Amino acid sequence: MMNETKQVNKALPFKNVLGFTAMPNEVLKIYTGHPKFDGKCERVYLHLLDKYNDSFKYAFPTQDLIADETFLSRQSVIRALAILEELELIQAIYNTDYGNNIYVFKKPIANREEFEQRFPEAVEYRLKFEESRAKDKVKRHERLADYRARVQEIFESANS
């Protein structure tokens, strides 16, 4: 039991009272490269992970509960759930006994090439992002060079 506690505490750089919810790195590093996967999708996915019931092998929060606990509108929750289902991260199944959905998790794709084959719209999104980042890096290096030149001028004028 003591080793389990140590393992949990090692997962975070601080003591945590309410626990934490882990998200697969594949989702963090690959699915965020899809144009539809935004912060709302991430919040809803994390919420579903938090509500996962290992005995039943699915999560079953209502859309209203998800909205209330994630500070999202119900419409945003519905949209995020549809995107998560479209990206094949979950499968929503209507539960006739209780009148709400149950959410079964699907294994995320772990390979970017496979992900982009399955979701070709992610390729264009990634390429635009990479182009934007490249421009940003050039601008940052230019600003750094300008800063260094100004510092050098100030240093030289102070020493003359």
Backbone as CSV, one residue per row, in Angstrom:
resi,resn,N_x,N_y,N_z,CA_x,CA_y,CA_z,C_x,C_y,C_z
1,MET,0.834,-1.203,0.000,0.000,0.000,0.000,0.867,1.250,0.000
2,MET,1.952,1.244,0.763,2.828,2.407,0.838,3.451,2.707,-0.525
3,ASN,3.854,1.680,-1.275,4.442,1.888,-2.591,3.456,2.516,-3.558
4,GLU,2.187,2.110,-3.484,1.170,2.701,-4.347,1.038,4.189,-4.077
5,THR,1.052,4.597,-2.826,0.956,6.011,-2.470,2.153,6.777,-3.032
6,LYS,3.342,6.215,-2.885,4.534,6.868,-3.420,4.419,7.041,-4.925
7,GLN,3.915,6.024,-5.630,3.763,6.106,-7.075,2.837,7.258,-7.458
8,VAL,1.714,7.384,-6.758,0.759,8.447,-7.043,1.411,9.809,-6.801
9,ASN,2.108,9.960,-5.684,2.730,11.241,-5.376,3.831,11.604,-6.361
10,LYS,4.502,10.619,-6.950,5.546,10.892,-7.924,4.978,11.434,-9.233
11,ALA,3.708,11.195,-9.494,3.103,11.625,-10.745,2.943,13.141,-10.816
12,LEU,2.906,13.804,-9.691,2.734,15.252,-9.657,3.856,15.876,-8.832
13,PRO,4.231,17.104,-9.159,5.306,17.760,-8.408,4.831,18.412,-7.111
14,PHE,3.619,18.081,-6.683,3.062,18.659,-5.463,2.055,17.681,-4.886
15,LYS,1.720,17.858,-3.609,0.709,17.012,-2.978,-0.665,17.439,-3.480
16,ASN,-1.493,16.465,-3.794,-2.788,16.737,-4.392,-3.876,16.118,-3.538
17,VAL,-4.858,16.914,-3.140,-5.928,16.450,-2.270,-7.036,15.734,-3.054
18,LEU,-7.435,16.282,-4.187,-8.567,15.733,-4.932,-8.186,14.676,-5.950
19,GLY,-6.915,14.333,-6.058,-6.492,13.364,-7.056,-6.253,14.037,-8.392
20,PHE,-6.042,13.243,-9.413,-5.831,13.800,-10.739,-6.337,12.818,-11.770
21,THR,-6.517,13.302,-12.981,-6.976,12.476,-14.087,-5.901,12.494,-15.152
22,ALA,-5.436,11.333,-15.534,-4.399,11.226,-16.556,-5.028,11.127,-17.935
23,MET,-4.409,11.797,-18.877,-4.850,11.717,-20.265,-3.749,11.008,-21.052
24,PRO,-4.112,10.091,-21.942,-3.073,9.426,-22.727,-2.229,10.430,-23.512
25,ASN,-0.928,10.208,-23.522,-0.028,11.101,-24.258,-0.352,11.146,-25.740
26,GLU,-0.912,10.071,-26.287,-1.297,10.071,-27.697,-2.309,11.177,-27.976
27,VAL,-3.220,11.371,-27.059,-4.226,12.425,-27.239,-3.554,13.787,-27.145
28,LEU,-2.690,13.941,-26.166,-1.985,15.207,-25.964,-1.072,15.560,-27.145
29,LYS,-0.391,14.586,-27.695,0.631,14.851,-28.709,0.173,14.639,-30.146
30,ILE,-0.897,13.901,-30.358,-1.332,13.614,-31.728,-2.710,14.213,-32.018
31,TYR,-3.679,13.932,-31.176,-5.056,14.385,-31.448,-5.197,15.903,-31.373
32,THR,-4.351,16.559,-30.595,-4.401,18.022,-30.553,-3.978,18.620,-31.890
33,GLY,-3.436,17.798,-32.775,-3.083,18.239,-34.117,-4.229,18.111,-35.104
34,HIS,-5.427,17.939,-34.615,-6.614,17.909,-35.486,-7.328,19.244,-35.366
35,PRO,-7.763,19.818,-36.485,-8.375,21.155,-36.428,-9.637,21.257,-35.575
36,LYS,-10.332,20.164,-35.360,-11.557,20.216,-34.553,-11.291,19.983,-33.066
37,PHE,-10.135,19.407,-32.734,-9.851,19.076,-31.339,-9.348,20.325,-30.634
38,ASP,-10.196,20.913,-29.814,-9.833,22.150,-29.117,-9.845,21.920,-27.604
39,GLY,-9.680,22.993,-26.867,-9.638,22.900,-25.411,-10.927,22.356,-24.807
40,LYS,-12.039,22.648,-25.443,-13.313,22.132,-24.931,-13.370,20.613,-25.080
41,CYS,-12.880,20.116,-26.200,-12.827,18.659,-26.397,-11.931,18.025,-25.345
42,GLU,-10.810,18.658,-25.101,-9.879,18.131,-24.103,-10.523,18.098,-22.720
43,ARG,-11.218,19.179,-22.358,-11.879,19.234,-21.046,-12.945,18.144,-20.913
44,VAL,-13.734,17.962,-21.960,-14.791,16.952,-21.909,-14.173,15.555,-21.860
45,TYR,-13.121,15.330,-22.642,-12.451,14.028,-22.632,-11.881,13.729,-21.241
46,LEU,-11.220,14.713,-20.659,-10.685,14.529,-19.302,-11.800,14.261,-18.303
47,HIS,-12.913,14.950,-18.461,-14.047,14.739,-17.552,-14.580,13.312,-17.679
48,LEU,-14.706,12.843,-18.919,-15.170,11.471,-19.116,-14.189,10.477,-18.499
49,LEU,-12.896,10.736,-18.674,-11.892,9.864,-18.048,-12.053,9.858,-16.526
50,ASP,-12.317,11.043,-15.975,-12.510,11.148,-14.525,-13.733,10.354,-14.067
51,LYS,-14.751,10.304,-14.899,-16.001,9.630,-14.533,-16.027,8.157,-14.953
52,TYR,-14.930,7.678,-15.529,-14.867,6.278,-15.953,-15.064,5.358,-14.757
53,ASN,-15.921,4.354,-14.926,-16.202,3.386,-13.877,-15.596,2.053,-14.299
54,ASP,-14.575,1.632,-13.599,-13.863,0.408,-13.967,-14.750,-0.831,-13.836
55,SER,-15.706,-0.817,-12.943,-16.608,-1.979,-12.784,-17.499,-2.155,-14.011
56,PHE,-17.982,-1.046,-14.550,-18.865,-1.101,-15.713,-18.098,-1.034,-17.037
57,LYS,-16.871,-0.488,-16.995,-16.006,-0.312,-18.182,-16.492,0.806,-19.097
58,TYR,-17.148,1.797,-18.516,-17.540,2.978,-19.268,-17.808,4.118,-18.295
59,ALA,-17.976,5.314,-18.868,-18.367,6.494,-18.085,-19.818,6.795,-18.409
60,PHE,-20.551,7.369,-17.455,-21.964,7.643,-17.726,-22.468,8.954,-17.124
61,PRO,-21.674,10.026,-17.193,-22.221,11.305,-16.727,-23.230,11.857,-17.732
62,THR,-24.184,12.603,-17.220,-25.136,13.259,-18.118,-24.455,14.460,-18.770
63,GLN,-25.013,14.923,-19.856,-24.469,16.116,-20.515,-24.550,17.322,-19.588
64,ASP,-25.608,17.399,-18.794,-25.731,18.507,-17.847,-24.633,18.452,-16.788
65,LEU,-24.323,17.266,-16.287,-23.255,17.144,-15.297,-21.907,17.546,-15.912
66,ILE,-21.657,17.085,-17.129,-20.405,17.459,-17.797,-20.333,18.984,-17.929
67,ALA,-21.428,19.593,-18.373,-21.466,21.049,-18.541,-21.217,21.755,-17.209
68,ASP,-21.901,21.317,-16.167,-21.764,21.948,-14.856,-20.339,21.830,-14.312
69,GLU,-19.724,20.676,-14.474,-18.415,20.452,-13.869,-17.244,20.942,-14.723
70,THR,-17.494,21.253,-15.986,-16.418,21.761,-16.850,-16.591,23.246,-17.183
71,PHE,-17.670,23.847,-16.684,-17.981,25.255,-16.954,-18.118,25.524,-18.451
72,LEU,-18.769,24.580,-19.126,-19.066,24.717,-20.549,-20.572,24.723,-20.725
73,SER,-21.030,25.330,-21.794,-22.462,25.270,-22.081,-22.812,23.844,-22.504
74,ARG,-24.059,23.503,-22.367,-24.504,22.167,-22.777,-24.258,21.978,-24.269
75,GLN,-24.463,23.023,-25.053,-24.237,22.947,-26.498,-22.760,22.679,-26.803
76,SER,-21.852,23.307,-26.048,-20.418,23.053,-26.226,-20.071,21.613,-25.872
77,VAL,-20.708,21.096,-24.838,-20.485,19.704,-24.437,-20.958,18.764,-25.545
78,ILE,-22.127,19.018,-26.070,-22.673,18.173,-27.147,-21.739,18.189,-28.348
79,ARG,-21.245,19.370,-28.705,-20.317,19.495,-29.836,-19.018,18.740,-29.554
80,ALA,-18.466,18.913,-28.364,-17.215,18.242,-28.011,-17.387,16.723,-28.021
81,LEU,-18.505,16.240,-27.499,-18.769,14.794,-27.509,-18.849,14.276,-28.943
82,ALA,-19.484,15.031,-29.825,-19.595,14.622,-31.234,-18.210,14.553,-31.883
83,ILE,-17.355,15.513,-31.561,-15.996,15.516,-32.118,-15.191,14.335,-31.561
84,LEU,-15.293,14.094,-30.269,-14.586,12.956,-29.671,-15.036,11.643,-30.302
85,GLU,-16.312,11.558,-30.615,-16.819,10.359,-31.270,-16.335,10.298,-32.723
86,GLU,-16.345,11.433,-33.409,-15.859,11.502,-34.791,-14.377,11.108,-34.877
87,LEU,-13.597,11.511,-33.883,-12.173,11.184,-33.848,-11.914,9.792,-33.265
88,GLU,-12.992,9.077,-32.990,-12.944,7.692,-32.532,-12.206,7.518,-31.199
89,LEU,-12.347,8.518,-30.326,-11.802,8.405,-28.977,-12.830,7.804,-28.021
90,ILE,-14.097,8.008,-28.341,-15.180,7.448,-27.524,-16.269,6.908,-28.446
91,GLN,-17.127,6.098,-27.859,-18.360,5.702,-28.520,-19.484,5.992,-27.533
92,ALA,-20.435,6.799,-27.968,-21.592,7.110,-27.126,-22.702,6.112,-27.450
93,ILE,-23.248,5.511,-26.407,-24.331,4.539,-26.569,-25.479,4.990,-25.681
94,TYR,-26.656,5.124,-26.272,-27.809,5.575,-25.499,-28.244,4.486,-24.526
95,ASN,-28.384,4.853,-23.264,-28.784,3.943,-22.200,-30.284,4.110,-21.970
96,THR,-31.061,3.176,-22.487,-32.522,3.281,-22.384,-33.016,3.188,-20.942
97,ASP,-32.247,2.508,-20.070,-32.664,2.372,-18.673,-32.677,3.720,-17.942
98,TYR,-31.711,4.570,-18.256,-31.582,5.829,-17.526,-31.795,7.071,-18.386
99,GLY,-31.943,6.904,-19.680,-32.234,8.035,-20.551,-31.041,8.949,-20.801
100,ASN,-29.836,8.420,-20.685,-28.656,9.209,-21.027,-27.634,8.295,-21.711
101,ASN,-26.564,8.874,-22.179,-25.536,8.097,-22.869,-24.553,7.482,-21.883
102,ILE,-23.997,6.367,-22.316,-22.804,5.841,-21.668,-21.676,6.065,-22.678
103,TYR,-20.466,6.222,-22.178,-19.328,6.541,-23.042,-18.260,5.481,-22.876
104,VAL,-18.023,4.760,-23.964,-17.011,3.721,-23.993,-15.762,4.327,-24.638
105,PHE,-14.626,4.118,-24.001,-13.374,4.665,-24.530,-12.785,3.737,-25.580
106,LYS,-12.253,4.338,-26.621,-11.535,3.599,-27.658,-10.057,3.940,-27.541
107,LYS,-9.229,3.008,-27.923,-7.785,3.228,-27.821,-7.357,4.285,-28.845
108,PRO,-6.655,5.323,-28.374,-6.193,6.362,-29.312,-5.152,5.821,-30.282
109,ILE,-5.116,6.398,-31.461,-4.080,6.067,-32.441,-2.764,6.601,-31.893
110,ALA,-1.731,5.782,-31.910,-0.458,6.147,-31.282,0.610,6.581,-32.277
111,ASN,0.271,6.650,-33.544,1.243,6.975,-34.583,0.711,8.130,-35.419
112,ARG,1.501,9.214,-35.513,1.036,10.400,-36.246,0.706,10.090,-37.707
113,GLU,1.534,9.287,-38.371,1.275,8.968,-39.779,-0.054,8.235,-39.935
114,GLU,-0.289,7.278,-39.056,-1.556,6.550,-39.089,-2.724,7.495,-38.795
115,PHE,-2.535,8.394,-37.830,-3.569,9.371,-37.483,-3.893,10.254,-38.690
116,GLU,-2.850,10.739,-39.365,-3.064,11.637,-40.507,-3.628,10.902,-41.719
117,GLN,-3.371,9.609,-41.828,-4.023,8.824,-42.885,-5.512,8.705,-42.588
118,ARG,-5.833,8.468,-41.336,-7.236,8.306,-40.936,-7.982,9.637,-40.974
119,PHE,-7.276,10.726,-40.633,-7.873,12.064,-40.591,-7.020,13.022,-41.426
120,PRO,-7.167,12.999,-42.760,-6.303,13.794,-43.641,-6.367,15.305,-43.387
121,GLU,-7.466,15.779,-42.807,-7.570,17.214,-42.508,-6.512,17.644,-41.486
122,ALA,-5.988,16.692,-40.743,-4.941,16.999,-39.759,-3.616,17.338,-40.433
123,VAL,-3.390,16.836,-41.649,-2.137,17.117,-42.360,-2.045,18.599,-42.689
124,GLU,-3.092,19.143,-43.296,-3.105,20.565,-43.655,-2.977,21.431,-42.400
125,TYR,-3.668,21.047,-41.351,-3.612,21.783,-40.080,-2.185,21.805,-39.534
126,ARG,-1.515,20.636,-39.538,-0.143,20.541,-39.043,0.813,21.365,-39.907
127,LEU,0.654,21.281,-41.223,1.556,22.022,-42.112,1.412,23.540,-41.918
128,LYS,0.178,24.015,-41.763,-0.039,25.444,-41.495,0.571,25.840,-40.155
129,PHE,0.413,24.985,-39.163,0.983,25.255,-37.848,2.504,25.313,-37.931
130,GLU,3.111,24.335,-38.597,4.573,24.305,-38.718,5.093,25.536,-39.452
131,GLU,4.370,25.983,-40.481,4.758,27.196,-41.213,4.689,28.420,-40.299
132,SER,3.629,28.513,-39.541,3.470,29.629,-38.610,4.568,29.629,-37.548
133,ARG,4.876,28.453,-37.013,5.948,28.346,-36.004,7.299,28.723,-36.592
134,ALA,7.556,28.325,-37.822,8.829,28.657,-38.467,8.968,30.168,-38.610
135,LYS,7.885,30.842,-39.019,7.913,32.305,-39.140,8.142,32.949,-37.773
136,ASP,7.485,32.413,-36.763,7.642,32.938,-35.410,9.089,32.803,-34.943
137,LYS,9.715,31.679,-35.224,11.104,31.471,-34.818,12.027,32.469,-35.501
138,VAL,11.801,32.729,-36.784,12.617,33.702,-37.512,12.460,35.083,-36.875
139,LYS,11.228,35.475,-36.602,10.980,36.783,-35.977,11.635,36.870,-34.604
140,ARG,11.561,35.798,-33.822,12.201,35.796,-32.505,13.700,35.966,-32.622
141,HIS,14.311,35.281,-33.574,15.768,35.386,-33.758,16.148,36.789,-34.238
142,GLU,15.313,37.385,-35.083,15.565,38.757,-35.537,15.478,39.724,-34.365
143,ARG,14.462,39.565,-33.521,14.325,40.440,-32.356,15.508,40.269,-31.401
144,LEU,15.979,39.053,-31.231,17.129,38.794,-30.366,18.381,39.447,-30.932
145,ALA,18.574,39.344,-32.239,19.737,39.971,-32.873,19.673,41.488,-32.719
146,ASP,18.492,42.077,-32.907,18.322,43.529,-32.724,18.621,43.926,-31.282
147,TYR,18.123,43.157,-30.343,18.365,43.434,-28.924,19.854,43.393,-28.612
148,ARG,20.530,42.366,-29.079,21.968,42.251,-28.829,22.741,43.412,-29.451
149,ALA,22.328,43.832,-30.642,22.993,44.964,-31.295,22.788,46.246,-30.480
150,ARG,21.568,46.463,-29.977,21.306,47.657,-29.162,22.115,47.619,-27.870
151,VAL,22.170,46.461,-27.232,22.953,46.322,-26.000,24.422,46.612,-26.286
152,GLN,24.918,46.087,-27.387,26.319,46.318,-27.765,26.579,47.807,-27.989
153,GLU,25.648,48.498,-28.669,25.784,49.948,-28.903,25.818,50.703,-27.579
154,ILE,24.917,50.340,-26.677,24.868,50.998,-25.376,26.169,50.754,-24.622
155,PHE,26.638,49.530,-24.646,27.890,49.169,-23.963,29.069,49.960,-24.558
156,GLU,29.122,50.026,-25.881,30.230,50.742,-26.531,30.168,52.243,-26.251
157,SER,28.945,52.811,-26.276,28.840,54.252,-26.008,29.146,54.584,-24.542
158,ALA,28.838,53.649,-23.648,29.133,53.860,-22.236,30.632,53.772,-21.949
159,ASN,31.354,52.998,-22.763,32.787,52.806,-22.570,33.654,53.739,-23.430
160,SER,33.026,54.659,-24.162,33.861,55.554,-24.974,33.998,56.913,-24.375
